[in-house]
Amino acid sequence: MTARTISSTTSLTASRRIAAGFALLFIGATLTFAVGLSSMAVAHNAAHDTRHAIGFPCH
Amino acid sequence: MIGRVILAVLLAGIAAGLVMGAIQHVRLTPLILEAEAFERAGDPASHSHAATPDAGTPTTGQTESDGHDHDHGEGWAPEDGWQRTLATTASAAMTGAGFAAMLAAVSLLVGLPITRQNGVMWGLCGFLAVTLAPAVGLPPELPGMAAADLFARQVWWVGTIAATAAGIYLIATQTRLWTLVLAAVLIMAPHVIGAPMAPHGEAMVPAELVARFVANSIAANAIFWCIIGLFLGLVLDRTAKDIYAT
């Protein structure tokens, strides 16, 4: 009984960790795309110097 | 749970962005402004009132008031001066948060904690994958440099990062010989394939300026990534140790 409770708790935590990992991957990729790769003029102009400094392909 | 990780991501991004913004202001943006002056002088289609570039004096203020007239010149652009510095620092912080989120995502997905002790190591691995490996094929660029098709470069850049990161993960976690060989193949493959090459003979920016920019950019990124890793480790150690319990 105890063992079963523990194992169900741990698998729940692990799957939540994976879910959080994918959510963060999405957030991080979106932020990085917006600053570094998006071709929108305003995004390009505002982040221009940072794009060059970080080494994103720009222009 | 994810809220605590996002807090760590934001703190790491802001800390790294503030330091990066300062480094950019002192060491990188002046070189970009200088390159833009060369770019304008070398491009007959650009504004005629542009200052003639003078290698000894980094141009600032008045002569640079149209600092964004190259290619996508439409739309709002920050004015040179505090607006440009602020936009650059804010975008550095956003980039820092983006990188930190992806570093934390890798840590959560593979189940390897980022801690106070190993945070800088995580950051340096990020530096290897995101800065150093792509820089071998596509060195950080200055405005006015000749370059291949933008989309092709972006694809190669993203692919190189993914392959290098996968290779580093294998080296860090596996011991069998074939996985190490696979890691070496993953890390070398993008360079065997080769980055999209720039056409020759179109550069308007002196090589000496480019060399200084590339060296300063790579060094700045090493610091940027170390701070991202260190802060992620510091904050996650305090708030989210239990995440990795399983």
Interface residues (C-beta under 8 A of the other chain):
Chain A: T10 S11 T13 A14 R16 R17 I18 A20 G21 F22 A23 L24 L25 I27 G28 A29 T30 L31 T32 A34 V35 G36 L37 S39 M40 A41 V42 H44 N45 A46 A47 H48 D49 T50 R51 H52 A53 I54 G55 F56 P57 C58 H59
Chain B: M1 I2 V5 I6 V9 M20 Q24 L28 T29 I32 H68 H70 D71 H72 G73 E74 G75 W76 A77 P78 R84 A87 T88 A90 S91 A92 M94 T95 A97 G98 F99 A100 A101 M102 L103 A104 A105 V106 S107 L108 L109 G111 T131 P134 A135 L138 P139 P140 E141 L142 P143 A147 L150 R153 Q154 W157 F213 S217 I218 A220 N221 F224 I243 Y244 A245 T246
